[in-house]
Amino acid sequence: MTLPSNAENPVYAFILKTVHDNIHIYYDRFLPSGEDELNENYQDLKQIVDAVAEGHVERASELARDHVRRFNRYMVNKKRQKGETPF
């Protein structure tokens, strides 16, 4: 968890660590787990890391927001397909 600790914001680091430590629970339940989705996730995260490494903070932020929005839609759609209410 180097990135949040570099932010020197303990609250931010705590929240990100909590999400990181628990996100796997939600993957199985909410996210489609096909190879296409896994590859899309990998490509998104690679682009985010590359942008951070190159110092393109705004680009990394934009990529992260897009990733979260898109995968949130996937989660909502999967819940609907299972006959569950999204929220």
C-alpha positions as a Markdown table, in Angstrom:
| # | Residue | x | y | z |
|---|---|---|---|---|
| 1 | Met | 0.0 | 0.0 | 0.0 |
| 2 | Thr | 2.7 | 2.4 | -1.0 |
| 3 | Leu | 0.5 | 4.9 | -2.9 |
| 4 | Pro | -1.8 | 5.9 | 0.1 |
| 5 | Ser | 1.1 | 6.1 | 2.5 |
| 6 | Asn | 2.9 | 8.5 | 0.1 |
| 7 | Ala | -0.2 | 10.7 | 0.3 |
| 8 | Glu | 0.7 | 11.3 | 4.0 |
| 9 | Asn | -3.0 | 11.3 | 4.9 |
| 10 | Pro | -3.6 | 8.6 | 7.6 |
| 11 | Val | -7.4 | 8.7 | 7.1 |
| 12 | Tyr | -7.1 | 8.2 | 3.3 |
| 13 | Ala | -4.6 | 5.4 | 3.9 |
| 14 | Phe | -6.9 | 3.7 | 6.4 |
| 15 | Ile | -9.9 | 3.9 | 4.0 |
| 16 | Leu | -7.9 | 2.5 | 1.1 |
| 17 | Lys | -6.4 | -0.3 | 3.2 |
| 18 | Thr | -9.9 | -1.2 | 4.4 |
| 19 | Val | -11.2 | -1.4 | 0.9 |
| 20 | His | -8.1 | -3.3 | -0.3 |
| 21 | Asp | -8.4 | -5.8 | 2.5 |
| 22 | Asn | -12.1 | -6.5 | 1.9 |
| 23 | Ile | -12.7 | -6.0 | -1.8 |
| 24 | His | -12.3 | -9.8 | -2.6 |
| 25 | Ile | -15.6 | -10.5 | -0.8 |
| 26 | Tyr | -17.4 | -8.3 | -3.3 |
| 27 | Tyr | -15.7 | -9.7 | -6.4 |
| 28 | Asp | -17.3 | -13.1 | -6.2 |
| 29 | Arg | -20.7 | -11.8 | -5.2 |
| 30 | Phe | -21.1 | -8.8 | -7.5 |
| 31 | Leu | -18.6 | -8.8 | -10.4 |
| 32 | Pro | -18.8 | -10.8 | -13.6 |
| 33 | Ser | -15.8 | -13.1 | -13.5 |
| 34 | Gly | -15.2 | -13.8 | -17.1 |
| 35 | Glu | -11.9 | -13.5 | -18.8 |
| 36 | Asp | -12.9 | -10.4 | -20.6 |
| 37 | Glu | -13.7 | -8.6 | -17.3 |
| 38 | Leu | -10.5 | -9.8 | -15.7 |
| 39 | Asn | -8.5 | -8.5 | -18.7 |
| 40 | Glu | -10.4 | -5.2 | -18.7 |
| 41 | Asn | -9.7 | -4.8 | -15.0 |
| 42 | Tyr | -6.0 | -5.6 | -15.5 |
| 43 | Gln | -5.7 | -3.1 | -18.4 |
| 44 | Asp | -7.5 | -0.4 | -16.3 |
| 45 | Leu | -5.2 | -0.9 | -13.3 |
| 46 | Lys | -2.1 | -1.0 | -15.5 |
| 47 | Gln | -3.0 | 2.3 | -17.1 |
| 48 | Ile | -3.6 | 3.9 | -13.7 |
| 49 | Val | -0.3 | 2.7 | -12.4 |
| 50 | Asp | 1.5 | 3.8 | -15.5 |
| 51 | Ala | -0.1 | 7.3 | -15.2 |
| 52 | Val | 1.0 | 7.6 | -11.6 |
| 53 | Ala | 4.5 | 6.4 | -12.4 |
| 54 | Glu | 4.8 | 9.0 | -15.1 |
| 55 | Gly | 3.5 | 11.7 | -12.8 |
| 56 | His | 0.3 | 12.3 | -14.6 |
| 57 | Val | -1.9 | 12.8 | -11.5 |
| 58 | Glu | -5.0 | 14.2 | -13.2 |
| 59 | Arg | -4.9 | 11.4 | -15.8 |
| 60 | Ala | -4.5 | 8.7 | -13.1 |
| 61 | Ser | -7.5 | 10.3 | -11.3 |
| 62 | Glu | -9.6 | 10.3 | -14.4 |
| 63 | Leu | -8.8 | 6.7 | -15.2 |
| 64 | Ala | -9.5 | 5.6 | -11.6 |
| 65 | Arg | -12.9 | 7.3 | -11.6 |
| 66 | Asp | -13.8 | 5.8 | -15.0 |
| 67 | His | -12.8 | 2.4 | -13.8 |
| 68 | Val | -14.9 | 2.7 | -10.6 |
| 69 | Arg | -17.9 | 3.9 | -12.4 |
| 70 | Arg | -17.8 | 1.2 | -15.1 |
| 71 | Phe | -17.2 | -1.6 | -12.6 |
| 72 | Asn | -20.0 | -0.2 | -10.4 |
| 73 | Arg | -22.3 | -0.6 | -13.4 |
| 74 | Tyr | -21.2 | -4.2 | -13.8 |
| 75 | Met | -22.0 | -4.8 | -10.1 |
| 76 | Val | -25.4 | -3.3 | -10.4 |
| 77 | Asn | -26.2 | -5.2 | -13.6 |
| 78 | Lys | -25.1 | -8.5 | -12.0 |
| 79 | Lys | -27.3 | -7.9 | -9.0 |
| 80 | Arg | -30.3 | -7.1 | -11.3 |
| 81 | Gln | -29.6 | -10.3 | -13.3 |
| 82 | Lys | -29.8 | -12.3 | -10.0 |
| 83 | Gly | -33.1 | -10.6 | -9.2 |
| 84 | Glu | -31.6 | -8.5 | -6.4 |
| 85 | Thr | -32.1 | -4.8 | -5.9 |
| 86 | Pro | -28.9 | -3.0 | -6.7 |
| 87 | Phe | -28.8 | -1.0 | -3.4 |
